Amino acid sequence: MVSASRDQRERAKRKASEALKDGSGESENLFYSTRPVRVPRPSRKHVHKPRKFRASLSPGTVVILLAGRHRGKRVVLLRKLEKSGMIVVCGPFSLNGVPLRRMNPSYVVATSTKVDVSTLDVSKYDDAYFERKGGDVTMEVEGAEGEAQKPAYKPSESRVADQKEVDAAITTKLESNPVLKSYLGARFSLSKGQAPHMMKF
């Protein structure tokens, strides 16, 4: 293969020199690259495809969290975020301690129980709302003497006010159904012999 490629290059050079002497051709058309030409491919990193959510994840659905510090708790789904593919859930905080937060839909189990949240305006709870900014967040240091002190997150006053507003709206819907209220306050768990894939949530 090496000798053949050298012969081809030698023949091309001879033809090019003859063409230049006769004036019958251009040398640019007779020479060719011995290396493959790399063609840049368009990047797909910044192409945002529409997110696909499960049909069972609709606003007002009670879901069970499977990961995070609140795993095992039942919360109410408020909205779906098309940009990031996350969902916004709330406990409510006054009932089971779960605040307004985003959650990956892959780590929740949708149940057949629903809470009416149609009268609640959740349009402002988007991805930008949950971004922590330096001016809106204050950090407190906690820990005993001799222990490693870690900064603790403290929500802003506007975040606390929004949390109270959402809690009041959801709690009002639960007053007429004490069974549903206790259902949201109880933590989900499995006993021996229970298979989750055999259950109907």
MODELLER restraints for C-alpha pairs under 7 A, 6 or more apart:
rsr = mdl.restraints
at = mdl.atoms
rsr.add(forms.Gaussian(group=physical.xy_distance, feature=features.Distance(at['CA:12:A'], at['CA:30:A']), mean=6.33, stdev=0.5))
rsr.add(forms.Gaussian(group=physical.xy_distance, feature=features.Distance(at['CA:12:A'], at['CA:31:A']), mean=6.40, stdev=0.5))
rsr.add(forms.Gaussian(group=physical.xy_distance, feature=features.Distance(at['CA:16:A'], at['CA:27:A']), mean=5.16, stdev=0.5))
rsr.add(forms.Gaussian(group=physical.xy_distance, feature=features.Distance(at['CA:16:A'], at['CA:30:A']), mean=6.08, stdev=0.5))
rsr.add(forms.Gaussian(group=physical.xy_distance, feature=features.Distance(at['CA:19:A'], at['CA:25:A']), mean=5.15, stdev=0.5))
rsr.add(forms.Gaussian(group=physical.xy_distance, feature=features.Distance(at['CA:19:A'], at['CA:26:A']), mean=6.82, stdev=0.5))
rsr.add(forms.Gaussian(group=physical.xy_distance, feature=features.Distance(at['CA:20:A'], at['CA:26:A']), mean=6.80, stdev=0.5))
rsr.add(forms.Gaussian(group=physical.xy_distance, feature=features.Distance(at['CA:20:A'], at['CA:27:A']), mean=6.92, stdev=0.5))
rsr.add(forms.Gaussian(group=physical.xy_distance, feature=features.Distance(at['CA:50:A'], at['CA:82:A']), mean=6.92, stdev=0.5))
rsr.add(forms.Gaussian(group=physical.xy_distance, feature=features.Distance(at['CA:51:A'], at['CA:82:A']), mean=5.80, stdev=0.5))
rsr.add(forms.Gaussian(group=physical.xy_distance, feature=features.Distance(at['CA:51:A'], at['CA:85:A']), mean=5.73, stdev=0.5))
rsr.add(forms.Gaussian(group=physical.xy_distance, feature=features.Distance(at['CA:56:A'], at['CA:110:A']), mean=6.22, stdev=0.5))
rsr.add(forms.Gaussian(group=physical.xy_distance, feature=features.Distance(at['CA:57:A'], at['CA:110:A']), mean=6.41, stdev=0.5))
rsr.add(forms.Gaussian(group=physical.xy_distance, feature=features.Distance(at['CA:59:A'], at['CA:77:A']), mean=5.38, stdev=0.5))
rsr.add(forms.Gaussian(group=physical.xy_distance, feature=features.Distance(at['CA:59:A'], at['CA:78:A']), mean=4.96, stdev=0.5))
rsr.add(forms.Gaussian(group=physical.xy_distance, feature=features.Distance(at['CA:59:A'], at['CA:79:A']), mean=5.38, stdev=0.5))
rsr.add(forms.Gaussian(group=physical.xy_distance, feature=features.Distance(at['CA:60:A'], at['CA:76:A']), mean=5.85, stdev=0.5))
rsr.add(forms.Gaussian(group=physical.xy_distance, feature=features.Distance(at['CA:60:A'], at['CA:77:A']), mean=5.28, stdev=0.5))
rsr.add(forms.Gaussian(group=physical.xy_distance, feature=features.Distance(at['CA:60:A'], at['CA:78:A']), mean=5.90, stdev=0.5))
rsr.add(forms.Gaussian(group=physical.xy_distance, feature=features.Distance(at['CA:60:A'], at['CA:114:A']), mean=5.25, stdev=0.5))
rsr.add(forms.Gaussian(group=physical.xy_distance, feature=features.Distance(at['CA:60:A'], at['CA:115:A']), mean=4.75, stdev=0.5))
rsr.add(forms.Gaussian(group=physical.xy_distance, feature=features.Distance(at['CA:60:A'], at['CA:116:A']), mean=5.69, stdev=0.5))
rsr.add(forms.Gaussian(group=physical.xy_distance, feature=features.Distance(at['CA:60:A'], at['CA:117:A']), mean=5.55, stdev=0.5))
rsr.add(forms.Gaussian(group=physical.xy_distance, feature=features.Distance(at['CA:61:A'], at['CA:76:A']), mean=5.82, stdev=0.5))
rsr.add(forms.Gaussian(group=physical.xy_distance, feature=features.Distance(at['CA:61:A'], at['CA:77:A']), mean=5.41, stdev=0.5))
rsr.add(forms.Gaussian(group=physical.xy_distance, feature=features.Distance(at['CA:61:A'], at['CA:110:A']), mean=6.90, stdev=0.5))
rsr.add(forms.Gaussian(group=physical.xy_distance, feature=features.Distance(at['CA:61:A'], at['CA:111:A']), mean=6.84, stdev=0.5))
rsr.add(forms.Gaussian(group=physical.xy_distance, feature=features.Distance(at['CA:61:A'], at['CA:113:A']), mean=6.11, stdev=0.5))
rsr.add(forms.Gaussian(group=physical.xy_distance, feature=features.Distance(at['CA:61:A'], at['CA:114:A']), mean=4.46, stdev=0.5))
rsr.add(forms.Gaussian(group=physical.xy_distance, feature=features.Distance(at['CA:61:A'], at['CA:115:A']), mean=6.34, stdev=0.5))
rsr.add(forms.Gaussian(group=physical.xy_distance, feature=features.Distance(at['CA:62:A'], at['CA:74:A']), mean=6.44, stdev=0.5))
rsr.add(forms.Gaussian(group=physical.xy_distance, feature=features.Distance(at['CA:62:A'], at['CA:75:A']), mean=5.54, stdev=0.5))
rsr.add(forms.Gaussian(group=physical.xy_distance, feature=features.Distance(at['CA:62:A'], at['CA:76:A']), mean=4.60, stdev=0.5))
rsr.add(forms.Gaussian(group=physical.xy_distance, feature=features.Distance(at['CA:62:A'], at['CA:77:A']), mean=6.20, stdev=0.5))
rsr.add(forms.Gaussian(group=physical.xy_distance, feature=features.Distance(at['CA:62:A'], at['CA:110:A']), mean=6.43, stdev=0.5))
rsr.add(forms.Gaussian(group=physical.xy_distance, feature=features.Distance(at['CA:62:A'], at['CA:111:A']), mean=5.77, stdev=0.5))
rsr.add(forms.Gaussian(group=physical.xy_distance, feature=features.Distance(at['CA:62:A'], at['CA:113:A']), mean=5.59, stdev=0.5))
rsr.add(forms.Gaussian(group=physical.xy_distance, feature=features.Distance(at['CA:62:A'], at['CA:114:A']), mean=5.64, stdev=0.5))
rsr.add(forms.Gaussian(group=physical.xy_distance, feature=features.Distance(at['CA:63:A'], at['CA:74:A']), mean=5.65, stdev=0.5))
rsr.add(forms.Gaussian(group=physical.xy_distance, feature=features.Distance(at['CA:63:A'], at['CA:75:A']), mean=5.55, stdev=0.5))
rsr.add(forms.Gaussian(group=physical.xy_distance, feature=features.Distance(at['CA:63:A'], at['CA:76:A']), mean=6.28, stdev=0.5))
rsr.add(forms.Gaussian(group=physical.xy_distance, feature=features.Distance(at['CA:63:A'], at['CA:77:A']), mean=6.80, stdev=0.5))
rsr.add(forms.Gaussian(group=physical.xy_distance, feature=features.Distance(at['CA:63:A'], at['CA:108:A']), mean=6.05, stdev=0.5))
rsr.add(forms.Gaussian(group=physical.xy_distance, feature=features.Distance(at['CA:63:A'], at['CA:109:A']), mean=5.37, stdev=0.5))
rsr.add(forms.Gaussian(group=physical.xy_distance, feature=features.Distance(at['CA:63:A'], at['CA:110:A']), mean=4.46, stdev=0.5))
rsr.add(forms.Gaussian(group=physical.xy_distance, feature=features.Distance(at['CA:63:A'], at['CA:111:A']), mean=5.69, stdev=0.5))
rsr.add(forms.Gaussian(group=physical.xy_distance, feature=features.Distance(at['CA:64:A'], at['CA:72:A']), mean=6.13, stdev=0.5))
rsr.add(forms.Gaussian(group=physical.xy_distance, feature=features.Distance(at['CA:64:A'], at['CA:73:A']), mean=5.75, stdev=0.5))
rsr.add(forms.Gaussian(group=physical.xy_distance, feature=features.Distance(at['CA:64:A'], at['CA:74:A']), mean=4.59, stdev=0.5))
rsr.add(forms.Gaussian(group=physical.xy_distance, feature=features.Distance(at['CA:64:A'], at['CA:75:A']), mean=6.45, stdev=0.5))
rsr.add(forms.Gaussian(group=physical.xy_distance, feature=features.Distance(at['CA:64:A'], at['CA:108:A']), mean=5.36, stdev=0.5))
rsr.add(forms.Gaussian(group=physical.xy_distance, feature=features.Distance(at['CA:64:A'], at['CA:109:A']), mean=5.02, stdev=0.5))
rsr.add(forms.Gaussian(group=physical.xy_distance, feature=features.Distance(at['CA:64:A'], at['CA:110:A']), mean=6.55, stdev=0.5))
rsr.add(forms.Gaussian(group=physical.xy_distance, feature=features.Distance(at['CA:65:A'], at['CA:71:A']), mean=4.78, stdev=0.5))
rsr.add(forms.Gaussian(group=physical.xy_distance, feature=features.Distance(at['CA:65:A'], at['CA:72:A']), mean=5.39, stdev=0.5))
rsr.add(forms.Gaussian(group=physical.xy_distance, feature=features.Distance(at['CA:65:A'], at['CA:73:A']), mean=5.75, stdev=0.5))
rsr.add(forms.Gaussian(group=physical.xy_distance, feature=features.Distance(at['CA:65:A'], at['CA:74:A']), mean=6.53, stdev=0.5))
rsr.add(forms.Gaussian(group=physical.xy_distance, feature=features.Distance(at['CA:65:A'], at['CA:107:A']), mean=6.29, stdev=0.5))
rsr.add(forms.Gaussian(group=physical.xy_distance, feature=features.Distance(at['CA:65:A'], at['CA:108:A']), mean=4.72, stdev=0.5))
rsr.add(forms.Gaussian(group=physical.xy_distance, feature=features.Distance(at['CA:65:A'], at['CA:109:A']), mean=6.74, stdev=0.5))
rsr.add(forms.Gaussian(group=physical.xy_distance, feature=features.Distance(at['CA:66:A'], at['CA:72:A']), mean=5.92, stdev=0.5))
rsr.add(forms.Gaussian(group=physical.xy_distance, feature=features.Distance(at['CA:66:A'], at['CA:107:A']), mean=5.14, stdev=0.5))
rsr.add(forms.Gaussian(group=physical.xy_distance, feature=features.Distance(at['CA:66:A'], at['CA:108:A']), mean=5.53, stdev=0.5))
rsr.add(forms.Gaussian(group=physical.xy_distance, feature=features.Distance(at['CA:67:A'], at['CA:107:A']), mean=6.03, stdev=0.5))
rsr.add(forms.Gaussian(group=physical.xy_distance, feature=features.Distance(at['CA:70:A'], at['CA:98:A']), mean=6.87, stdev=0.5))
rsr.add(forms.Gaussian(group=physical.xy_distance, feature=features.Distance(at['CA:72:A'], at['CA:187:A']), mean=5.44, stdev=0.5))
rsr.add(forms.Gaussian(group=physical.xy_distance, feature=features.Distance(at['CA:72:A'], at['CA:188:A']), mean=4.90, stdev=0.5))
rsr.add(forms.Gaussian(group=physical.xy_distance, feature=features.Distance(at['CA:72:A'], at['CA:189:A']), mean=6.66, stdev=0.5))
rsr.add(forms.Gaussian(group=physical.xy_distance, feature=features.Distance(at['CA:73:A'], at['CA:187:A']), mean=4.82, stdev=0.5))
rsr.add(forms.Gaussian(group=physical.xy_distance, feature=features.Distance(at['CA:73:A'], at['CA:188:A']), mean=6.05, stdev=0.5))
rsr.add(forms.Gaussian(group=physical.xy_distance, feature=features.Distance(at['CA:74:A'], at['CA:91:A']), mean=6.93, stdev=0.5))
rsr.add(forms.Gaussian(group=physical.xy_distance, feature=features.Distance(at['CA:74:A'], at['CA:184:A']), mean=5.26, stdev=0.5))
rsr.add(forms.Gaussian(group=physical.xy_distance, feature=features.Distance(at['CA:74:A'], at['CA:187:A']), mean=6.72, stdev=0.5))
rsr.add(forms.Gaussian(group=physical.xy_distance, feature=features.Distance(at['CA:75:A'], at['CA:89:A']), mean=6.26, stdev=0.5))
rsr.add(forms.Gaussian(group=physical.xy_distance, feature=features.Distance(at['CA:75:A'], at['CA:90:A']), mean=5.55, stdev=0.5))
rsr.add(forms.Gaussian(group=physical.xy_distance, feature=features.Distance(at['CA:75:A'], at['CA:91:A']), mean=4.42, stdev=0.5))
rsr.add(forms.Gaussian(group=physical.xy_distance, feature=features.Distance(at['CA:75:A'], at['CA:92:A']), mean=7.00, stdev=0.5))
rsr.add(forms.Gaussian(group=physical.xy_distance, feature=features.Distance(at['CA:75:A'], at['CA:184:A']), mean=6.61, stdev=0.5))
rsr.add(forms.Gaussian(group=physical.xy_distance, feature=features.Distance(at['CA:76:A'], at['CA:89:A']), mean=5.48, stdev=0.5))
rsr.add(forms.Gaussian(group=physical.xy_distance, feature=features.Distance(at['CA:76:A'], at['CA:90:A']), mean=5.40, stdev=0.5))
rsr.add(forms.Gaussian(group=physical.xy_distance, feature=features.Distance(at['CA:76:A'], at['CA:91:A']), mean=6.09, stdev=0.5))
rsr.add(forms.Gaussian(group=physical.xy_distance, feature=features.Distance(at['CA:77:A'], at['CA:88:A']), mean=6.04, stdev=0.5))
rsr.add(forms.Gaussian(group=physical.xy_distance, feature=features.Distance(at['CA:77:A'], at['CA:89:A']), mean=4.45, stdev=0.5))
rsr.add(forms.Gaussian(group=physical.xy_distance, feature=features.Distance(at['CA:77:A'], at['CA:90:A']), mean=6.67, stdev=0.5))
rsr.add(forms.Gaussian(group=physical.xy_distance, feature=features.Distance(at['CA:78:A'], at['CA:88:A']), mean=5.51, stdev=0.5))
rsr.add(forms.Gaussian(group=physical.xy_distance, feature=features.Distance(at['CA:78:A'], at['CA:89:A']), mean=5.48, stdev=0.5))
rsr.add(forms.Gaussian(group=physical.xy_distance, feature=features.Distance(at['CA:78:A'], at['CA:122:A']), mean=6.98, stdev=0.5))
rsr.add(forms.Gaussian(group=physical.xy_distance, feature=features.Distance(at['CA:79:A'], at['CA:87:A']), mean=5.93, stdev=0.5))
rsr.add(forms.Gaussian(group=physical.xy_distance, feature=features.Distance(at['CA:79:A'], at['CA:88:A']), mean=5.38, stdev=0.5))
rsr.add(forms.Gaussian(group=physical.xy_distance, feature=features.Distance(at['CA:80:A'], at['CA:86:A']), mean=6.27, stdev=0.5))
rsr.add(forms.Gaussian(group=physical.xy_distance, feature=features.Distance(at['CA:80:A'], at['CA:87:A']), mean=4.49, stdev=0.5))
rsr.add(forms.Gaussian(group=physical.xy_distance, feature=features.Distance(at['CA:80:A'], at['CA:88:A']), mean=6.31, stdev=0.5))
rsr.add(forms.Gaussian(group=physical.xy_distance, feature=features.Distance(at['CA:81:A'], at['CA:87:A']), mean=5.76, stdev=0.5))
rsr.add(forms.Gaussian(group=physical.xy_distance, feature=features.Distance(at['CA:81:A'], at['CA:126:A']), mean=6.59, stdev=0.5))
rsr.add(forms.Gaussian(group=physical.xy_distance, feature=features.Distance(at['CA:86:A'], at['CA:102:A']), mean=6.10, stdev=0.5))
rsr.add(forms.Gaussian(group=physical.xy_distance, feature=features.Distance(at['CA:86:A'], at['CA:103:A']), mean=5.59, stdev=0.5))
rsr.add(forms.Gaussian(group=physical.xy_distance, feature=features.Distance(at['CA:86:A'], at['CA:104:A']), mean=5.04, stdev=0.5))
rsr.add(forms.Gaussian(group=physical.xy_distance, feature=features.Distance(at['CA:86:A'], at['CA:105:A']), mean=6.22, stdev=0.5))
rsr.add(forms.Gaussian(group=physical.xy_distance, feature=features.Distance(at['CA:87:A'], at['CA:102:A']), mean=5.48, stdev=0.5))
rsr.add(forms.Gaussian(group=physical.xy_distance, feature=features.Distance(at['CA:87:A'], at['CA:103:A']), mean=5.29, stdev=0.5))
rsr.add(forms.Gaussian(group=physical.xy_distance, feature=features.Distance(at['CA:87:A'], at['CA:104:A']), mean=6.42, stdev=0.5))
rsr.add(forms.Gaussian(group=physical.xy_distance, feature=features.Distance(at['CA:87:A'], at['CA:105:A']), mean=6.32, stdev=0.5))
rsr.add(forms.Gaussian(group=physical.xy_distance, feature=features.Distance(at['CA:88:A'], at['CA:100:A']), mean=6.93, stdev=0.5))
rsr.add(forms.Gaussian(group=physical.xy_distance, feature=features.Distance(at['CA:88:A'], at['CA:101:A']), mean=5.68, stdev=0.5))
rsr.add(forms.Gaussian(group=physical.xy_distance, feature=features.Distance(at['CA:88:A'], at['CA:102:A']), mean=4.57, stdev=0.5))
rsr.add(forms.Gaussian(group=physical.xy_distance, feature=features.Distance(at['CA:88:A'], at['CA:103:A']), mean=6.29, stdev=0.5))
rsr.add(forms.Gaussian(group=physical.xy_distance, feature=features.Distance(at['CA:89:A'], at['CA:100:A']), mean=5.90, stdev=0.5))
rsr.add(forms.Gaussian(group=physical.xy_distance, feature=features.Distance(at['CA:89:A'], at['CA:101:A']), mean=5.75, stdev=0.5))
rsr.add(forms.Gaussian(group=physical.xy_distance, feature=features.Distance(at['CA:89:A'], at['CA:102:A']), mean=6.34, stdev=0.5))
rsr.add(forms.Gaussian(group=physical.xy_distance, feature=features.Distance(at['CA:90:A'], at['CA:98:A']), mean=5.92, stdev=0.5))
rsr.add(forms.Gaussian(group=physical.xy_distance, feature=features.Distance(at['CA:90:A'], at['CA:99:A']), mean=5.39, stdev=0.5))
rsr.add(forms.Gaussian(group=physical.xy_distance, feature=features.Distance(at['CA:90:A'], at['CA:100:A']), mean=4.74, stdev=0.5))
rsr.add(forms.Gaussian(group=physical.xy_distance, feature=features.Distance(at['CA:90:A'], at['CA:101:A']), mean=6.66, stdev=0.5))
rsr.add(forms.Gaussian(group=physical.xy_distance, feature=features.Distance(at['CA:91:A'], at['CA:97:A']), mean=6.40, stdev=0.5))
rsr.add(forms.Gaussian(group=physical.xy_distance, feature=features.Distance(at['CA:91:A'], at['CA:98:A']), mean=4.46, stdev=0.5))
rsr.add(forms.Gaussian(group=physical.xy_distance, feature=features.Distance(at['CA:91:A'], at['CA:99:A']), mean=6.09, stdev=0.5))
rsr.add(forms.Gaussian(group=physical.xy_distance, feature=features.Distance(at['CA:92:A'], at['CA:98:A']), mean=6.06, stdev=0.5))
rsr.add(forms.Gaussian(group=physical.xy_distance, feature=features.Distance(at['CA:92:A'], at['CA:99:A']), mean=6.51, stdev=0.5))
rsr.add(forms.Gaussian(group=physical.xy_distance, feature=features.Distance(at['CA:92:A'], at['CA:167:A']), mean=5.19, stdev=0.5))
rsr.add(forms.Gaussian(group=physical.xy_distance, feature=features.Distance(at['CA:92:A'], at['CA:170:A']), mean=6.94, stdev=0.5))
rsr.add(forms.Gaussian(group=physical.xy_distance, feature=features.Distance(at['CA:93:A'], at['CA:99:A']), mean=4.89, stdev=0.5))
rsr.add(forms.Gaussian(group=physical.xy_distance, feature=features.Distance(at['CA:93:A'], at['CA:167:A']), mean=6.59, stdev=0.5))
rsr.add(forms.Gaussian(group=physical.xy_distance, feature=features.Distance(at['CA:94:A'], at['CA:167:A']), mean=6.71, stdev=0.5))
rsr.add(forms.Gaussian(group=physical.xy_distance, feature=features.Distance(at['CA:95:A'], at['CA:185:A']), mean=5.84, stdev=0.5))
rsr.add(forms.Gaussian(group=physical.xy_distance, feature=features.Distance(at['CA:96:A'], at['CA:185:A']), mean=5.19, stdev=0.5))
rsr.add(forms.Gaussian(group=physical.xy_distance, feature=features.Distance(at['CA:99:A'], at['CA:163:A']), mean=6.92, stdev=0.5))
rsr.add(forms.Gaussian(group=physical.xy_distance, feature=features.Distance(at['CA:100:A'], at['CA:163:A']), mean=6.60, stdev=0.5))
rsr.add(forms.Gaussian(group=physical.xy_distance, feature=features.Distance(at['CA:111:A'], at['CA:201:A']), mean=4.60, stdev=0.5))
rsr.add(forms.Gaussian(group=physical.xy_distance, feature=features.Distance(at['CA:112:A'], at['CA:201:A']), mean=6.05, stdev=0.5))
rsr.add(forms.Gaussian(group=physical.xy_distance, feature=features.Distance(at['CA:116:A'], at['CA:173:A']), mean=6.97, stdev=0.5))
rsr.add(forms.Gaussian(group=physical.xy_distance, feature=features.Distance(at['CA:120:A'], at['CA:169:A']), mean=6.84, stdev=0.5))
rsr.add(forms.Gaussian(group=physical.xy_distance, feature=features.Distance(at['CA:136:A'], at['CA:156:A']), mean=5.67, stdev=0.5))
rsr.add(forms.Gaussian(group=physical.xy_distance, feature=features.Distance(at['CA:137:A'], at['CA:154:A']), mean=6.44, stdev=0.5))
rsr.add(forms.Gaussian(group=physical.xy_distance, feature=features.Distance(at['CA:137:A'], at['CA:155:A']), mean=6.02, stdev=0.5))
rsr.add(forms.Gaussian(group=physical.xy_distance, feature=features.Distance(at['CA:137:A'], at['CA:156:A']), mean=5.80, stdev=0.5))
rsr.add(forms.Gaussian(group=physical.xy_distance, feature=features.Distance(at['CA:138:A'], at['CA:153:A']), mean=6.89, stdev=0.5))
rsr.add(forms.Gaussian(group=physical.xy_distance, feature=features.Distance(at['CA:138:A'], at['CA:154:A']), mean=5.69, stdev=0.5))
rsr.add(forms.Gaussian(group=physical.xy_distance, feature=features.Distance(at['CA:139:A'], at['CA:151:A']), mean=5.78, stdev=0.5))
rsr.add(forms.Gaussian(group=physical.xy_distance, feature=features.Distance(at['CA:139:A'], at['CA:152:A']), mean=5.62, stdev=0.5))
rsr.add(forms.Gaussian(group=physical.xy_distance, feature=features.Distance(at['CA:139:A'], at['CA:153:A']), mean=5.37, stdev=0.5))
rsr.add(forms.Gaussian(group=physical.xy_distance, feature=features.Distance(at['CA:139:A'], at['CA:154:A']), mean=5.95, stdev=0.5))
rsr.add(forms.Gaussian(group=physical.xy_distance, feature=features.Distance(at['CA:140:A'], at['CA:151:A']), mean=5.50, stdev=0.5))
rsr.add(forms.Gaussian(group=physical.xy_distance, feature=features.Distance(at['CA:140:A'], at['CA:152:A']), mean=5.14, stdev=0.5))
rsr.add(forms.Gaussian(group=physical.xy_distance, feature=features.Distance(at['CA:140:A'], at['CA:153:A']), mean=6.73, stdev=0.5))
rsr.add(forms.Gaussian(group=physical.xy_distance, feature=features.Distance(at['CA:140:A'], at['CA:154:A']), mean=6.92, stdev=0.5))
rsr.add(forms.Gaussian(group=physical.xy_distance, feature=features.Distance(at['CA:141:A'], at['CA:149:A']), mean=6.30, stdev=0.5))
rsr.add(forms.Gaussian(group=physical.xy_distance, feature=features.Distance(at['CA:141:A'], at['CA:150:A']), mean=5.95, stdev=0.5))
rsr.add(forms.Gaussian(group=physical.xy_distance, feature=features.Distance(at['CA:141:A'], at['CA:151:A']), mean=4.66, stdev=0.5))
rsr.add(forms.Gaussian(group=physical.xy_distance, feature=features.Distance(at['CA:141:A'], at['CA:152:A']), mean=5.97, stdev=0.5))
rsr.add(forms.Gaussian(group=physical.xy_distance, feature=features.Distance(at['CA:142:A'], at['CA:149:A']), mean=5.83, stdev=0.5))
rsr.add(forms.Gaussian(group=physical.xy_distance, feature=features.Distance(at['CA:142:A'], at['CA:150:A']), mean=6.41, stdev=0.5))
rsr.add(forms.Gaussian(group=physical.xy_distance, feature=features.Distance(at['CA:142:A'], at['CA:151:A']), mean=6.73, stdev=0.5))
rsr.add(forms.Gaussian(group=physical.xy_distance, feature=features.Distance(at['CA:142:A'], at['CA:152:A']), mean=6.85, stdev=0.5))
rsr.add(forms.Gaussian(group=physical.xy_distance, feature=features.Distance(at['CA:143:A'], at['CA:149:A']), mean=5.07, stdev=0.5))
rsr.add(forms.Gaussian(group=physical.xy_distance, feature=features.Distance(at['CA:174:A'], at['CA:180:A']), mean=6.60, stdev=0.5))
rsr.add(forms.Gaussian(group=physical.xy_distance, feature=features.Distance(at['CA:174:A'], at['CA:181:A']), mean=5.60, stdev=0.5))
